[in-house]
Amino acid sequence: MKHVIIGGVAGGATAAARIRRNTENAEIVMFEKGEYISYANCGLPYYIGGVIEDRDKLFVQTPETFGKRFNIDVRVNSEVIRIDRIGKKVKIRTKDGKTYEETYDRLLLSPGALPVVPPLPGIDSEGIFTLRNVNDTDRIKKYIQGCGVRKAVIVGAGFIGLEMAENLCHAGLDVSVVEMADQVMGPLDYSMAALVHGHLIQNGVGLYLGQAVEAFEPQGKAISVKLKSGLQLEADIVILSIGVRAETRLAADAGIKIGEMKGIQVNEYLQTSDENIYAVGDAIEFPHPVTGKSWLNFLAGPANRQARIVADNMVFGNTVKYEGSIGTAIAKVFDLTVASTGLPAKRLKAMEIPYLSATIHSGSNAGYYPGATQMAIKITFAPESGRLYGAQIVGHSGVDKRIDEFALVIKKGGTVHDLTEQEHAYAPPFSSAKDPAAVSGYVAGNILSGKMTPLYWREMQEADPDKVAVIDVRTPEEYSLGHIDGAVNIPLDELRSRLDEIPSGKPVFLYCGVGLRGYLASNILKDNGFRDVRNLVGGLKTYKAAVAEICIPDKVKRQDTCNCKAVRETVRIDACGLQCPGPIMKLKKSVDGIYPGERIEITATDTGFPADAEAWCKSTGNMFISSSCEKGIYRVMIEKRESCHEEPVPE
């Protein structure tokens, strides 16, 4: 049996090795139009940024070592340009332009995907790049090192775009990101993406959301990126990260069926419309395990799984079915880890699939153990059965573990109740006794049972203050730092004695910091005769992030010196592990104990603390010097002031 494989990166190389492990009696020929095979595609941004210093570490195998180990005829710089299905042969063009033909018994297509390059004026200008392979990487790296690059514009804010933003910042560049949508990272719902927006801005990235590129105009060695809004950004290098499309030209020319999503259509055995031709990777489309509708999935993990399955089916006949992929993805964005799996609320809404959602903010591990950081988790689920549809997490540590738990439940058709029944390993350095994944299941269960009636952030934003009673059940100190307009502050611990202050003839909208105290308050009100009581899901933390205005970036710097008094010393305070209002209360107490001109450096793991500290400084007249974040630890510097107020000054 002769197996011919087109494409030698993730899917193709994995399938070739698996075929050889299945049989020593097959002839295997693998064609790759590029120079390299089996390289770490997902590691390319980190090599550009200098995080991965040794280029050779990107390569899992060389053509020579791979061919020798697995007895495979590996032919690089060899592009398959035509498939003859009747004659069961392919036509190949080599680097020097020569062509020849090769026969096959079984053919595997693993052509991957191509970057989207829109036909905009100036798109072919020097200094504009896409990133898809090693050659792209080498060109970008060489251009940055040799052309005095200082400013970069990334067009597209998907996972790869944001990884590039981080790595170009790491390389010392001034980075701006332009995105046509109103948010980054399309697989996320807006409220979760909003948490990433703040982090990008905090790390100095210029964020231009809801902005479309109209043209590129060379200006000497620089490039003017013109936006349809009339804005112009100056760049020394532009990275296009708009997305990819399935590479189907070869298959389509051969008459192989292309699906409704413009991918190569395969059956459950990864077989195309031609029984002797199979396909894997970015180029194929298949039914989504939850919706049953065709979709494309551009991820390395599923491609490798498909390759293993297809190798067995090519050697032994169609014996193994592919269960499909739900699109589980994860990315590092500076100090944040962002992950998603399954179907977000916006996709469910677009497909008119009824759903509910739950959002929690929980610690990665026990709060009293050093290093605990916060993570936001949102899950979507069916209103009747509780079937888990999707999950999204934005946090620091422990995100990868939890997203994989959610993915397994979704792929197995499980429910939110399965999240509570999973047995979690627990020790203070790794989790809490109630793991965040389980807590999200408990919250969803309360919603399904009617014990808690959810209020979502858009509903709160659109509420008519004359028609609803909005009650803030946080402490007076928290309330003073900022609250929803029109909200009345009745702390949870005072609620039972102040029920007469709440109108009984209106719907009651409750909120707290993250949702827990609001839930407890809703139980109290419901048991005391209030009928229409709803609790803000995710609390004020989710709401504030979601409604925050993303302004057009303006280069502003803070003046961190003052003529009032010389700085005497810096007091260092540890507020890690405390949730709001713990860090801000600790800050207030610490400031009360120092003299004007002295500074406090306070560390916290509450993601909202820098914004709360800055708001507190504005209200009290103290000076907010700086904030930074490293591995989920937020470091804020405050100077105590008497009467001097400093404002940001333009550069």
LODO-352719 format. One record per residue (C-alpha): residue number from 1; residue in three letters; x, y, z. Coordinates in steps of 0.25 Angstrom, whole numbers, padded with zeros to 4 digits. Example, Ala and Ser with C-alpha at 12.3 -4.5 7.8 and 13.67 -1.06 7.14 Angstrom:
BEGIN
PT    i   aa     xx     yy     zz
PT    1  Ala   0049  -0018   0031
PT    2  Ser   0055  -0004   0029
END
This chain:
BEGIN
PT    i   aa     xx     yy     zz
PT    1  Met   0000   0000   0000
PT    2  Lys   0005   0014  -0004
PT    3  His   0001   0026   0004
PT    4  Val   0004   0040  -0001
PT    5  Ile   0003   0051   0009
PT    6  Ile   0001   0066   0004
PT    7  Gly   0006   0075   0015
PT    8  Gly   0017   0073   0025
PT    9  Val   0014   0081   0038
PT   10  Ala   0005   0077   0049
PT   11  Gly  -0006   0068   0043
PT   12  Gly   0003   0062   0031
PT   13  Ala   0015   0059   0039
PT   14  Thr   0007   0053   0051
PT   15  Ala  -0001   0044   0041
PT   16  Ala   0012   0040   0034
PT   17  Ala   0018   0035   0047
PT   18  Arg   0006   0028   0051
PT   19  Ile   0004   0021   0038
PT   20  Arg   0018   0015   0040
PT   21  Arg   0016   0011   0054
PT   22  Asn   0004   0004   0049
PT   23  Thr   0011  -0004   0038
PT   24  Glu   0025  -0006   0033
PT   25  Asn   0020  -0011   0020
PT   26  Ala   0015   0002   0014
PT   27  Glu   0022   0012   0005
PT   28  Ile   0020   0026   0010
PT   29  Val   0023   0039   0002
PT   30  Met   0021   0053   0009
PT   31  Phe   0021   0065   0001
PT   32  Glu   0023   0079   0007
PT   33  Lys   0024   0092  -0002
PT   34  Gly   0032   0099   0009
PT   35  Glu   0046   0096   0014
PT   36  Tyr   0042   0091   0028
PT   37  Ile   0034   0080   0034
PT   38  Ser   0028   0078   0047
PT   39  Tyr   0031   0091   0054
PT   40  Ala   0025   0098   0066
PT   41  Asn   0015   0108   0058
PT   42  Cys   0009   0113   0071
PT   43  Gly   0023   0117   0076
PT   44  Leu   0026   0126   0065
PT   45  Pro   0022   0139   0072
PT   46  Tyr   0030   0136   0084
PT   47  Tyr   0043   0134   0075
PT   48  Ile   0040   0148   0069
PT   49  Gly   0039   0154   0083
PT   50  Gly   0052   0148   0088
PT   51  Val   0045   0139   0099
PT   52  Ile   0049   0127   0091
PT   53  Glu   0064   0131   0088
PT   54  Asp   0069   0118   0080
PT   55  Arg   0062   0117   0067
PT   56  Asp   0066   0102   0066
PT   57  Lys   0056   0099   0077
PT   58  Leu   0044   0102   0068
PT   59  Phe   0047   0090   0060
PT   60  Val   0042   0076   0065
PT   61  Gln   0049   0069   0054
PT   62  Thr   0057   0072   0042
PT   63  Pro   0053   0065   0028
PT   64  Glu   0066   0057   0029
PT   65  Thr   0064   0051   0043
PT   66  Phe   0049   0049   0042
PT   67  Gly   0051   0042   0029
PT   68  Lys   0062   0033   0034
PT   69  Arg   0054   0030   0047
PT   70  Phe   0041   0026   0041
PT   71  Asn   0046   0021   0027
PT   72  Ile   0038   0032   0020
PT   73  Asp   0041   0038   0007
PT   74  Val   0041   0053   0011
PT   75  Arg   0041   0063   0000
PT   76  Val   0042   0078   0004
PT   77  Asn   0041   0089  -0006
PT   78  Ser   0032   0081  -0014
PT   79  Glu   0018   0086  -0016
PT   80  Val   0006   0077  -0021
PT   81  Ile  -0001   0085  -0032
PT   82  Arg  -0011   0075  -0037
PT   83  Ile  -0018   0063  -0033
PT   84  Asp  -0023   0053  -0043
PT   85  Arg  -0033   0045  -0036
PT   86  Ile  -0036   0035  -0048
PT   87  Gly  -0022   0032  -0050
PT   88  Lys  -0019   0032  -0035
PT   89  Lys  -0007   0041  -0036
PT   90  Val  -0002   0055  -0033
PT   91  Lys   0006   0065  -0040
PT   92  Ile   0018   0072  -0033
PT   93  Arg   0026   0084  -0036
PT   94  Thr   0040   0085  -0029
PT   95  Lys   0047   0098  -0025
PT   96  Asp   0054   0099  -0038
PT   97  Gly   0041   0099  -0046
PT   98  Lys   0042   0084  -0051
PT   99  Thr   0029   0075  -0050
PT  100  Tyr   0027   0061  -0049
PT  101  Glu   0016   0051  -0045
PT  102  Glu   0015   0041  -0033
PT  103  Thr   0004   0030  -0032
PT  104  Tyr  -0004   0027  -0019
PT  105  Asp  -0013   0017  -0013
PT  106  Arg  -0017   0025  -0001
PT  107  Leu  -0016   0041  -0002
PT  108  Leu  -0016   0050   0011
PT  109  Leu  -0019   0065   0009
PT  110  Ser  -0013   0074   0020
PT  111  Pro  -0011   0087   0013
PT  112  Gly  -0014   0096   0025
PT  113  Ala  -0020   0110   0024
PT  114  Leu  -0015   0123   0017
PT  115  Pro  -0015   0136   0024
PT  116  Val  -0026   0146   0020
PT  117  Val  -0020   0158   0012
PT  118  Pro  -0030   0168   0008
PT  119  Pro  -0028   0176  -0005
PT  120  Leu  -0026   0189   0001
PT  121  Pro  -0018   0200  -0005
PT  122  Gly  -0003   0199  -0001
PT  123  Ile  -0005   0185   0005
PT  124  Asp   0008   0180  -0003
PT  125  Ser   0017   0191   0003
PT  126  Glu   0030   0188   0009
PT  127  Gly   0028   0186   0024
PT  128  Ile   0015   0179   0024
PT  129  Phe   0015   0164   0028
PT  130  Thr   0006   0152   0031
PT  131  Leu   0011   0141   0041
PT  132  Arg   0008   0127   0037
PT  133  Asn   0021   0119   0035
PT  134  Val   0036   0119   0038
PT  135  Asn   0039   0128   0026
PT  136  Asp   0030   0138   0030
PT  137  Thr   0036   0138   0044
PT  138  Asp   0050   0140   0039
PT  139  Arg   0046   0151   0030
PT  140  Ile   0039   0159   0042
PT  141  Lys   0051   0156   0051
PT  142  Lys   0061   0161   0041
PT  143  Tyr   0053   0173   0038
PT  144  Ile   0051   0177   0052
PT  145  Gln   0066   0175   0055
PT  146  Gly   0071   0182   0042
PT  147  Cys   0062   0194   0040
PT  148  Gly   0061   0202   0053
PT  149  Val   0047   0198   0056
PT  150  Arg   0041   0205   0067
PT  151  Lys   0026   0205   0065
PT  152  Ala   0017   0194   0061
PT  153  Val   0003   0193   0057
PT  154  Ile  -0004   0179   0058
PT  155  Val  -0017   0178   0049
PT  156  Gly  -0026   0168   0056
PT  157  Ala  -0028   0165   0071
PT  158  Gly  -0030   0150   0071
PT  159  Phe  -0022   0140   0079
PT  160  Ile  -0010   0141   0070
PT  161  Gly  -0011   0156   0068
PT  162  Leu  -0010   0158   0083
PT  163  Glu   0001   0149   0085
PT  164  Met   0009   0157   0075
PT  165  Ala   0005   0170   0082
PT  166  Glu   0011   0164   0095
PT  167  Asn   0024   0159   0088
PT  168  Leu   0026   0172   0080
PT  169  Cys   0025   0179   0093
PT  170  His   0035   0170   0099
PT  171  Ala   0044   0173   0088
PT  172  Gly   0043   0188   0092
PT  173  Leu   0034   0193   0081
PT  174  Asp   0022   0203   0083
PT  175  Val   0010   0194   0079
PT  176  Ser  -0004   0198   0074
PT  177  Val  -0015   0188   0071
PT  178  Val  -0026   0191   0061
PT  179  Glu  -0039   0183   0061
PT  180  Met  -0051   0184   0053
PT  181  Ala  -0060   0178   0064
PT  182  Asp  -0063   0185   0077
PT  183  Gln  -0055   0175   0085
PT  184  Val  -0043   0166   0084
PT  185  Met  -0043   0151   0083
PT  186  Gly  -0055   0147   0076
PT  187  Pro  -0058   0134   0083
PT  188  Leu  -0060   0142   0096
PT  189  Asp  -0073   0149   0100
PT  190  Tyr  -0072   0164   0101
PT  191  Ser  -0072   0164   0116
PT  192  Met  -0060   0155   0117
PT  193  Ala  -0052   0161   0106
PT  194  Ala  -0054   0174   0113
PT  195  Leu  -0045   0169   0124
PT  196  Val  -0034   0167   0114
PT  197  His  -0036   0181   0108
PT  198  Gly  -0032   0187   0122
PT  199  His  -0020   0179   0123
PT  200  Leu  -0015   0182   0109
PT  201  Ile  -0016   0197   0112
PT  202  Gln  -0010   0195   0125
PT  203  Asn   0002   0189   0118
PT  204  Gly   0004   0201   0108
PT  205  Val  -0003   0195   0096
PT  206  Gly  -0011   0205   0088
PT  207  Leu  -0025   0199   0086
PT  208  Tyr  -0033   0203   0074
PT  209  Leu  -0046   0196   0075
PT  210  Gly  -0058   0197   0064
PT  211  Gln  -0047   0202   0054
PT  212  Ala  -0046   0197   0040
PT  213  Val  -0033   0199   0032
PT  214  Glu  -0036   0207   0019
PT  215  Ala  -0022   0207   0013
PT  216  Phe  -0007   0207   0015
PT  217  Glu   0002   0218   0010
PT  218  Pro   0017   0217   0010
PT  219  Gln   0024   0230   0016
PT  220  Gly   0039   0228   0014
PT  221  Lys   0043   0216   0022
PT  222  Ala   0030   0217   0031
PT  223  Ile   0016   0213   0027
PT  224  Ser   0003   0221   0030
PT  225  Val  -0008   0212   0034
PT  226  Lys  -0021   0220   0030
PT  227  Leu  -0034   0216   0037
PT  228  Lys  -0048   0218   0031
PT  229  Ser  -0051   0227   0043
PT  230  Gly  -0041   0237   0038
PT  231  Leu  -0030   0233   0048
PT  232  Gln  -0016   0231   0043
PT  233  Leu  -0006   0222   0051
PT  234  Glu   0009   0223   0048
PT  235  Ala   0017   0210   0048
PT  236  Asp   0030   0204   0044
PT  237  Ile   0024   0190   0043
PT  238  Val   0010   0185   0041
PT  239  Ile   0006   0171   0044
PT  240  Leu  -0007   0166   0038
PT  241  Ser  -0014   0156   0047
PT  242  Ile  -0028   0157   0042
PT  243  Gly  -0030   0142   0041
PT  244  Val  -0028   0130   0032
PT  245  Arg  -0036   0123   0022
PT  246  Ala  -0036   0108   0018
PT  247  Glu  -0026   0104   0007
PT  248  Thr  -0036   0097  -0002
PT  249  Arg  -0031   0100  -0016
PT  250  Leu  -0024   0087  -0019
PT  251  Ala  -0036   0079  -0014
PT  252  Ala  -0047   0088  -0021
PT  253  Asp  -0039   0087  -0034
PT  254  Ala  -0039   0072  -0033
PT  255  Gly  -0054   0072  -0031
PT  256  Ile  -0054   0068  -0017
PT  257  Lys  -0066   0073  -0009
PT  258  Ile  -0065   0086  -0002
PT  259  Gly  -0075   0089   0009
PT  260  Glu  -0084   0101   0013
PT  261  Met  -0073   0107   0021
PT  262  Lys  -0063   0106   0010
PT  263  Gly  -0055   0095   0016
PT  264  Ile  -0052   0081   0010
PT  265  Gln  -0064   0073   0014
PT  266  Val  -0061   0060   0022
PT  267  Asn  -0069   0049   0028
PT  268  Glu  -0067   0043   0042
PT  269  Tyr  -0055   0035   0037
PT  270  Leu  -0049   0048   0032
PT  271  Gln  -0051   0043   0018
PT  272  Thr  -0054   0052   0006
PT  273  Ser  -0064   0050  -0005
PT  274  Asp  -0054   0042  -0011
PT  275  Glu  -0052   0029  -0004
PT  276  Asn  -0037   0028  -0006
PT  277  Ile  -0035   0042  -0001
PT  278  Tyr  -0035   0047   0013
PT  279  Ala  -0033   0061   0019
PT  280  Val  -0029   0067   0033
PT  281  Gly  -0025   0080   0039
PT  282  Asp  -0029   0094   0037
PT  283  Ala  -0035   0091   0023
PT  284  Ile  -0046   0082   0027
PT  285  Glu  -0060   0085   0032
PT  286  Phe  -0068   0075   0040
PT  287  Pro  -0081   0076   0049
PT  288  His  -0079   0083   0062
PT  289  Pro  -0081   0073   0074
PT  290  Val  -0092   0082   0081
PT  291  Thr  -0099   0088   0069
PT  292  Gly  -0097   0078   0058
PT  293  Lys  -0095   0089   0049
PT  294  Ser  -0083   0090   0040
PT  295  Trp  -0071   0098   0044
PT  296  Leu  -0056   0101   0043
PT  297  Asn  -0046   0100   0054
PT  298  Phe  -0032   0105   0052
PT  299  Leu  -0025   0099   0064
PT  300  Ala  -0013   0090   0065
PT  301  Gly  -0018   0080   0076
PT  302  Pro  -0030   0075   0068
PT  303  Ala  -0021   0074   0055
PT  304  Asn  -0012   0065   0063
PT  305  Arg  -0023   0056   0068
PT  306  Gln  -0029   0056   0054
PT  307  Ala  -0016   0051   0048
PT  308  Arg  -0015   0040   0058
PT  309  Ile  -0029   0035   0055
PT  310  Val  -0027   0037   0040
PT  311  Ala  -0015   0028   0040
PT  312  Asp  -0022   0017   0046
PT  313  Asn  -0033   0018   0036
PT  314  Met  -0024   0019   0024
PT  315  Val  -0016   0006   0028
PT  316  Phe  -0027  -0002   0035
PT  317  Gly  -0040   0003   0027
PT  318  Asn  -0050   0012   0034
PT  319  Thr  -0050   0007   0048
PT  320  Val  -0048   0020   0056
PT  321  Lys  -0059   0031   0056
PT  322  Tyr  -0055   0046   0059
PT  323  Glu  -0063   0051   0070
PT  324  Gly  -0061   0066   0065
PT  325  Ser  -0055   0078   0072
PT  326  Ile  -0062   0089   0081
PT  327  Gly  -0051   0099   0079
PT  328  Thr  -0043   0099   0092
PT  329  Ala  -0033   0110   0091
PT  330  Ile  -0023   0117   0101
PT  331  Ala  -0014   0129   0100
PT  332  Lys  -0004   0137   0108
PT  333  Val  -0007   0152   0108
PT  334  Phe   0004   0158   0116
PT  335  Asp   0001   0154   0130
PT  336  Leu  -0013   0149   0127
PT  337  Thr  -0017   0135   0122
PT  338  Val  -0029   0135   0113
PT  339  Ala  -0036   0122   0109
PT  340  Ser  -0049   0118   0103
PT  341  Thr  -0057   0105   0099
PT  342  Gly  -0070   0102   0093
PT  343  Leu  -0080   0112   0090
PT  344  Pro  -0081   0126   0096
PT  345  Ala  -0094   0134   0098
PT  346  Lys  -0092   0142   0085
PT  347  Arg  -0091   0130   0076
PT  348  Leu  -0103   0123   0083
PT  349  Lys  -0111   0136   0081
PT  350  Ala  -0107   0137   0067
PT  351  Met  -0112   0122   0065
PT  352  Glu  -0125   0125   0072
PT  353  Ile  -0121   0114   0082
PT  354  Pro  -0128   0117   0096
PT  355  Tyr  -0117   0118   0107
PT  356  Leu  -0114   0124   0121
PT  357  Ser  -0100   0128   0126
PT  358  Ala  -0093   0129   0140
PT  359  Thr  -0081   0137   0143
PT  360  Ile  -0072   0136   0155
PT  361  His  -0059   0142   0160
PT  362  Ser  -0051   0132   0168
PT  363  Gly  -0037   0130   0173
PT  364  Ser  -0028   0121   0166
PT  365  Asn  -0025   0114   0180
PT  366  Ala  -0027   0117   0194
PT  367  Gly  -0027   0132   0197
PT  368  Tyr  -0019   0130   0210
PT  369  Tyr  -0008   0123   0202
PT  370  Pro   0003   0132   0196
PT  371  Gly   0001   0134   0181
PT  372  Ala  -0014   0133   0180
PT  373  Thr  -0019   0141   0168
PT  374  Gln  -0033   0144   0162
PT  375  Met  -0040   0137   0150
PT  376  Ala  -0053   0141   0144
PT  377  Ile  -0061   0129   0138
PT  378  Lys  -0073   0130   0130
PT  379  Ile  -0081   0117   0126
PT  380  Thr  -0093   0116   0116
PT  381  Phe  -0103   0105   0118
PT  382  Ala  -0117   0100   0113
PT  383  Pro  -0129   0106   0121
PT  384  Glu  -0136   0093   0123
PT  385  Ser  -0126   0081   0123
PT  386  Gly  -0114   0089   0128
PT  387  Arg  -0105   0084   0117
PT  388  Leu  -0092   0091   0117
PT  389  Tyr  -0090   0099   0104
PT  390  Gly  -0077   0107   0106
PT  391  Ala  -0068   0113   0116
PT  392  Gln  -0058   0125   0116
PT  393  Ile  -0047   0128   0126
PT  394  Val  -0039   0141   0128
PT  395  Gly  -0029   0139   0139
PT  396  His  -0014   0137   0143
PT  397  Ser  -0011   0123   0148
PT  398  Gly  -0019   0111   0148
PT  399  Val  -0027   0115   0135
PT  400  Asp  -0022   0103   0127
PT  401  Lys  -0026   0093   0137
PT  402  Arg  -0040   0098   0138
PT  403  Ile  -0043   0100   0123
PT  404  Asp  -0039   0086   0120
PT  405  Glu  -0049   0081   0131
PT  406  Phe  -0060   0089   0124
PT  407  Ala  -0056   0084   0110
PT  408  Leu  -0057   0070   0115
PT  409  Val  -0071   0072   0121
PT  410  Ile  -0076   0079   0108
PT  411  Lys  -0070   0068   0098
PT  412  Lys  -0077   0057   0107
PT  413  Gly  -0090   0064   0106
PT  414  Gly  -0090   0067   0121
PT  415  Thr  -0098   0077   0129
PT  416  Val  -0094   0088   0139
PT  417  His  -0097   0078   0150
PT  418  Asp  -0086   0069   0145
PT  419  Leu  -0077   0081   0149
PT  420  Thr  -0081   0079   0163
PT  421  Glu  -0079   0064   0163
PT  422  Gln  -0065   0064   0158
PT  423  Glu  -0055   0061   0168
PT  424  His  -0044   0071   0169
PT  425  Ala  -0030   0070   0175
PT  426  Tyr  -0029   0080   0187
PT  427  Ala  -0018   0086   0194
PT  428  Pro  -0016   0101   0197
PT  429  Pro  -0005   0103   0187
PT  430  Phe  -0014   0098   0176
PT  431  Ser  -0028   0100   0178
PT  432  Ser  -0039   0103   0189
PT  433  Ala  -0048   0092   0195
PT  434  Lys  -0059   0098   0186
PT  435  Asp  -0051   0098   0172
PT  436  Pro  -0055   0109   0163
PT  437  Ala  -0060   0100   0153
PT  438  Ala  -0070   0094   0163
PT  439  Val  -0074   0107   0168
PT  440  Ser  -0078   0111   0154
PT  441  Gly  -0087   0099   0154
PT  442  Tyr  -0093   0102   0167
PT  443  Val  -0097   0116   0162
PT  444  Ala  -0103   0110   0149
PT  445  Gly  -0110   0100   0158
PT  446  Asn  -0116   0112   0166
PT  447  Ile  -0121   0119   0153
PT  448  Leu  -0127   0106   0148
PT  449  Ser  -0134   0103   0160
PT  450  Gly  -0140   0117   0162
PT  451  Lys  -0133   0119   0175
PT  452  Met  -0126   0131   0168
PT  453  Thr  -0132   0140   0157
PT  454  Pro  -0120   0145   0149
PT  455  Leu  -0119   0159   0144
PT  456  Tyr  -0109   0161   0133
PT  457  Trp  -0100   0173   0131
PT  458  Arg  -0107   0178   0119
PT  459  Glu  -0120   0178   0126
PT  460  Met  -0115   0186   0137
PT  461  Gln  -0109   0196   0128
PT  462  Glu  -0122   0198   0121
PT  463  Ala  -0131   0198   0133
PT  464  Asp  -0140   0210   0136
PT  465  Pro  -0137   0215   0149
PT  466  Asp  -0151   0220   0151
PT  467  Lys  -0156   0206   0149
PT  468  Val  -0147   0197   0157
PT  469  Ala  -0140   0198   0171
PT  470  Val  -0125   0197   0170
PT  471  Ile  -0119   0192   0183
PT  472  Asp  -0104   0192   0185
PT  473  Val  -0102   0182   0197
PT  474  Arg  -0087   0185   0198
PT  475  Thr  -0081   0192   0210
PT  476  Pro  -0082   0208   0211
PT  477  Glu  -0067   0208   0208
PT  478  Glu  -0068   0200   0195
PT  479  Tyr  -0080   0209   0191
PT  480  Ser  -0072   0222   0193
PT  481  Leu  -0062   0217   0183
PT  482  Gly  -0072   0216   0172
PT  483  His  -0086   0210   0169
PT  484  Ile  -0096   0209   0159
PT  485  Asp  -0104   0222   0157
PT  486  Gly  -0117   0222   0164
PT  487  Ala  -0113   0210   0174
PT  488  Val  -0117   0211   0188
PT  489  Asn  -0106   0206   0198
PT  490  Ile  -0112   0196   0208
PT  491  Pro  -0101   0186   0213
PT  492  Leu  -0104   0172   0213
PT  493  Asp  -0102   0171   0228
PT  494  Glu  -0112   0182   0230
PT  495  Leu  -0123   0177   0220
PT  496  Arg  -0132   0170   0230
PT  497  Ser  -0134   0182   0238
PT  498  Arg  -0136   0191   0227
PT  499  Leu  -0146   0184   0218
PT  500  Asp  -0156   0195   0219
PT  501  Glu  -0146   0204   0211
PT  502  Ile  -0148   0195   0199
PT  503  Pro  -0160   0198   0190
PT  504  Ser  -0169   0185   0189
PT  505  Gly  -0176   0189   0177
PT  506  Lys  -0164   0190   0168
PT  507  Pro  -0154   0179   0162
PT  508  Val  -0142   0179   0171
PT  509  Phe  -0128   0179   0165
PT  510  Leu  -0117   0175   0174
PT  511  Tyr  -0102   0175   0173
PT  512  Cys  -0089   0174   0180
PT  513  Gly  -0075   0172   0177
PT  514  Val  -0075   0159   0170
PT  515  Gly  -0089   0153   0172
PT  516  Leu  -0088   0145   0185
PT  517  Arg  -0094   0155   0194
PT  518  Gly  -0105   0159   0184
PT  519  Tyr  -0109   0144   0184
PT  520  Leu  -0110   0144   0199
PT  521  Ala  -0118   0157   0199
PT  522  Ser  -0127   0151   0189
PT  523  Asn  -0130   0139   0198
PT  524  Ile  -0134   0149   0209
PT  525  Leu  -0143   0157   0201
PT  526  Lys  -0150   0146   0194
PT  527  Asp  -0153   0139   0208
PT  528  Asn  -0158   0153   0212
PT  529  Gly  -0169   0154   0202
PT  530  Phe  -0162   0161   0191
PT  531  Arg  -0166   0154   0178
PT  532  Asp  -0157   0160   0166
PT  533  Val  -0143   0160   0172
PT  534  Arg  -0131   0158   0162
PT  535  Asn  -0116   0158   0165
PT  536  Leu  -0105   0164   0156
PT  537  Val  -0097   0152   0150
PT  538  Gly  -0083   0154   0152
PT  539  Gly  -0085   0166   0161
PT  540  Leu  -0080   0180   0159
PT  541  Lys  -0066   0174   0155
PT  542  Thr  -0073   0169   0142
PT  543  Tyr  -0082   0181   0140
PT  544  Lys  -0071   0191   0142
PT  545  Ala  -0062   0184   0132
PT  546  Ala  -0073   0182   0122
PT  547  Val  -0078   0197   0122
PT  548  Ala  -0064   0203   0122
PT  549  Glu  -0062   0213   0111
PT  550  Ile  -0050   0209   0102
PT  551  Cys  -0045   0223   0097
PT  552  Ile  -0036   0226   0086
PT  553  Pro  -0022   0224   0091
PT  554  Asp  -0015   0237   0095
PT  555  Lys  -0001   0238   0099
PT  556  Val  -0001   0242   0113
PT  557  Lys   0009   0241   0124
PT  558  Arg   0008   0243   0139
PT  559  Gln   0017   0253   0146
PT  560  Asp   0022   0246   0158
PT  561  Thr   0029   0257   0165
PT  562  Cys   0023   0268   0173
PT  563  Asn   0029   0281   0179
PT  564  Cys   0021   0280   0191
PT  565  Lys   0030   0271   0200
PT  566  Ala   0042   0262   0197
PT  567  Val   0039   0247   0197
PT  568  Arg   0043   0242   0210
PT  569  Glu   0042   0227   0209
PT  570  Thr   0033   0216   0203
PT  571  Val   0025   0207   0212
PT  572  Arg   0022   0193   0206
PT  573  Ile   0008   0186   0208
PT  574  Asp   0004   0172   0205
PT  575  Ala  -0011   0171   0201
PT  576  Cys  -0010   0159   0193
PT  577  Gly  -0021   0149   0194
PT  578  Leu  -0031   0159   0199
PT  579  Gln  -0044   0162   0190
PT  580  Cys  -0050   0176   0189
PT  581  Pro  -0051   0184   0198
PT  582  Gly  -0040   0177   0206
PT  583  Pro  -0028   0183   0198
PT  584  Ile  -0034   0197   0198
PT  585  Met  -0037   0197   0212
PT  586  Lys  -0023   0193   0215
PT  587  Leu  -0018   0204   0207
PT  588  Lys  -0027   0214   0214
PT  589  Lys  -0022   0209   0227
PT  590  Ser  -0008   0210   0223
PT  591  Val  -0009   0224   0217
PT  592  Asp  -0015   0229   0230
PT  593  Gly  -0002   0224   0237
PT  594  Ile   0008   0231   0229
PT  595  Tyr   0013   0246   0227
PT  596  Pro   0010   0255   0214
PT  597  Gly   0021   0252   0204
PT  598  Glu   0023   0238   0208
PT  599  Arg   0019   0227   0199
PT  600  Ile   0012   0213   0200
PT  601  Glu   0015   0202   0190
PT  602  Ile   0003   0192   0192
PT  603  Thr   0002   0178   0185
PT  604  Ala  -0011   0171   0182
PT  605  Thr  -0017   0160   0174
PT  606  Asp  -0031   0167   0172
PT  607  Thr  -0031   0171   0157
PT  608  Gly  -0040   0183   0160
PT  609  Phe  -0030   0188   0171
PT  610  Pro  -0022   0198   0162
PT  611  Ala  -0035   0205   0157
PT  612  Asp  -0040   0205   0171
PT  613  Ala  -0028   0211   0176
PT  614  Glu  -0027   0222   0165
PT  615  Ala  -0042   0226   0168
PT  616  Trp  -0039   0226   0183
PT  617  Cys  -0027   0235   0181
PT  618  Lys  -0036   0245   0172
PT  619  Ser  -0046   0246   0183
PT  620  Thr  -0036   0248   0194
PT  621  Gly  -0026   0257   0188
PT  622  Asn  -0015   0247   0189
PT  623  Met  -0005   0244   0178
PT  624  Phe  -0006   0231   0169
PT  625  Ile   0008   0229   0164
PT  626  Ser   0008   0216   0156
PT  627  Ser   0002   0202   0155
PT  628  Ser   0008   0190   0149
PT  629  Cys   0005   0175   0148
PT  630  Glu   0014   0163   0148
PT  631  Lys   0009   0149   0148
PT  632  Gly  -0005   0153   0154
PT  633  Ile   0001   0162   0165
PT  634  Tyr  -0003   0176   0164
PT  635  Arg   0007   0187   0169
PT  636  Val   0002   0201   0172
PT  637  Met   0010   0213   0177
PT  638  Ile   0002   0224   0185
PT  639  Glu   0008   0237   0191
PT  640  Lys   0001   0243   0202
PT  641  Arg  -0002   0258   0199
PT  642  Glu  -0008   0269   0207
PT  643  Ser  -0013   0279   0197
PT  644  Cys  -0006   0277   0184
PT  645  His  -0014   0270   0172
PT  646  Glu  -0006   0265   0160
PT  647  Glu  -0013   0263   0147
PT  648  Pro  -0007   0255   0135
PT  649  Val   0000   0264   0126
PT  650  Pro   0002   0262   0111
PT  651  Glu   0015   0257   0106
END
